[in-house]
Amino acid sequence: MEKRKLKNSELDRKSVSEFREASKTPLIVVLDNIRSLNNIGSVFRTCDAFLIEKIYLCGITATPPHKDIHKTALGATETVEWEYRESTLEVVRNLQQEGKKVFSVEQAENAVMLNNFQPEKNEACAVIFGNEVKGVQQEVVNASNGVIEIPQLGSKHSLNIAVSAGVVIWDLFVKLSSGASERSNFSH
């Protein structure tokens, strides 16, 4: 079996306009006081890869355009819809008023392990990723519908926010898109 690496021209990537018109994964990402511009850019790129509906940038989280965000986003700030809001708590409450379930990604009492978490089919939900040092604000965790924790078996007790976002977004993409026509041909 041949294993020749594909050229970029063979990847059948969407143009900016095709991305904007494409059916989105019913998932919203909320960044709560993320300080690293490279982490922000990485989250944008992950959200682009999995056709995420929207990103909310909250608190001290920087916004595009910025060269350090662009360095890791590689243009994803032009495809993924985003909005800045000062208050993460206000975003949570607004999303809940729209009927969306909101989950903090955090280590907390009564958290559901990611591998055991099952989002509602055909219902948009939101996940919140917190500051690199302090995590998701406690008042935001309290206001969330629940908490999702990434199981970790090693000696460290945390993952980089960009890595956490990649793990959670991939897992929820698979769970939310099983059976979705456009994304069902994801495998080669």
C-alpha positions in Angstrom: 0.0 0.0 0.0 1.4 3.4 -1.1 1.9 6.0 1.6 2.9 9.0 -0.4 2.4 12.2 1.5 -0.3 14.4 -0.1 0.5 17.8 -1.6 -1.4 20.8 -0.3 -3.1 21.0 -3.7 -4.5 17.5 -3.2 -6.2 18.2 0.2 -9.4 19.6 -1.2 -9.5 22.5 1.3 -12.3 24.9 1.4 -11.9 28.5 0.2 -12.9 31.3 2.7 -16.3 31.7 1.1 -16.8 27.9 0.9 -16.0 27.7 4.6 -18.5 30.4 5.5 -21.2 28.7 3.5 -20.5 25.2 4.9 -22.7 23.5 7.4 -21.0 24.0 10.8 -20.4 21.6 13.7 -22.9 22.7 16.3 -20.2 23.7 18.8 -19.2 27.1 20.2 -15.9 27.7 21.8 -15.4 30.3 24.6 -12.0 31.5 25.6 -11.9 32.9 29.1 -9.0 35.2 29.7 -6.4 33.4 27.6 -3.1 35.3 27.8 -1.0 33.6 25.1 -1.5 34.9 21.6 -0.1 31.6 20.2 -2.7 29.6 22.1 -5.5 31.8 20.7 -4.2 31.3 17.2 -4.0 27.6 17.7 -7.6 27.4 18.9 -8.7 29.3 15.8 -6.9 26.8 13.6 -8.4 23.9 15.4 -11.9 25.5 15.1 -11.3 25.9 11.4 -10.2 22.3 10.9 -13.5 21.0 12.5 -15.9 23.7 11.1 -16.8 25.1 14.5 -19.7 27.5 14.6 -18.1 30.4 16.5 -15.5 31.5 19.0 -16.1 34.0 21.8 -12.9 35.8 23.0 -13.5 37.1 26.5 -11.8 39.2 29.1 -8.0 39.7 28.5 -8.1 37.3 25.5 -6.6 39.3 22.6 -8.4 39.6 19.3 -7.3 39.5 15.6 -5.7 41.0 13.8 -2.4 40.4 15.6 0.8 39.0 14.2 1.3 36.5 17.0 -2.3 35.2 16.6 -1.9 35.1 12.9 1.4 33.1 13.2 -0.4 30.1 14.6 -3.9 30.7 13.2 -2.6 30.6 9.6 -5.6 32.5 8.3 -8.3 30.8 10.4 -9.2 34.2 11.8 -10.6 34.9 8.4 -12.8 31.8 8.3 -14.0 31.1 11.8 -16.7 33.5 13.0 -15.6 35.2 16.3 -16.7 37.9 18.6 -15.1 39.7 21.5 -17.0 40.1 24.8 -15.6 41.5 28.0 -17.6 39.3 30.3 -17.4 35.5 30.0 -20.3 35.2 32.4 -22.5 37.3 30.2 -21.6 35.1 27.2 -22.6 32.0 29.2 -25.9 33.5 30.3 -26.7 34.7 26.7 -25.9 31.2 25.3 -28.1 29.6 27.9 -30.9 32.0 27.1 -30.6 30.9 23.5 -31.2 27.3 24.7 -27.6 26.1 24.5 -25.9 24.0 27.1 -22.6 25.4 28.3 -19.8 23.3 29.7 -16.6 24.5 31.4 -13.5 22.4 30.6 -11.9 22.2 34.0 -11.0 19.9 36.9 -13.8 20.3 39.4 -16.1 18.4 41.7 -18.7 16.4 39.8 -17.0 16.8 36.5 -17.8 14.3 33.8 -14.8 12.8 32.1 -14.6 13.6 28.4 -14.7 10.0 27.4 -18.0 9.6 29.3 -19.6 12.9 28.1 -22.3 12.7 25.5 -23.6 15.9 24.0 -27.3 16.1 23.0 -27.7 15.1 19.3 -28.5 18.0 17.0 -28.2 20.5 19.8 -25.5 23.2 19.7 -23.4 23.4 22.9 -20.6 25.5 24.1 -17.3 24.7 25.8 -15.2 27.1 27.8 -11.4 27.0 28.1 -9.8 29.0 30.8 -6.6 31.0 31.6 -3.3 29.2 31.4 -2.6 29.6 35.1 -6.0 30.1 36.8 -8.3 28.1 34.5 -11.9 28.9 34.0 -13.2 31.6 36.5 -15.1 30.0 39.4 -18.2 32.1 38.8 -18.2 30.9 35.2 -17.8 27.3 36.3 -20.7 27.9 38.7 -22.9 29.3 35.9 -22.1 26.4 33.5 -24.6 23.6 32.9 -21.7 21.2 33.7 -18.0 20.6 33.7 -16.1 18.3 31.4 -12.7 17.0 32.5 -10.0 15.5 30.2 -8.8 12.3 31.9 -5.1 12.4 32.6 -3.1 9.5 33.9 0.4 10.8 34.2 2.2 12.9 36.9 1.2 16.3 35.6 -2.2 17.8 36.4 -2.8 20.0 33.4 -2.5 20.3 29.6 -1.7 23.4 27.6 -4.9 25.2 26.6 -4.3 24.7 22.9 -3.8 21.0 23.5 -6.9 20.8 25.7 -9.0 22.6 23.0 -7.7 20.2 20.4 -8.6 17.1 22.4 -12.1 18.4 23.4 -13.0 19.8 20.0 -12.0 16.6 18.2 -13.9 14.5 20.7 -17.0 16.6 20.4 -16.7 16.9 16.6 -16.8 13.1 16.4 -19.7 12.8 18.8 -21.7 15.7 17.3 -21.1 14.8 13.7 -21.7 11.1 13.6 -24.1 10.6 10.8 -23.8 14.1 9.5 -23.7 13.9 5.7 -21.0 16.5 4.9 -18.6 15.3 7.6 -19.3 11.6 7.3 -16.8 11.2 4.5 -14.1 12.6 6.8 -12.1 9.4 6.6 -10.1 8.5 3.6 
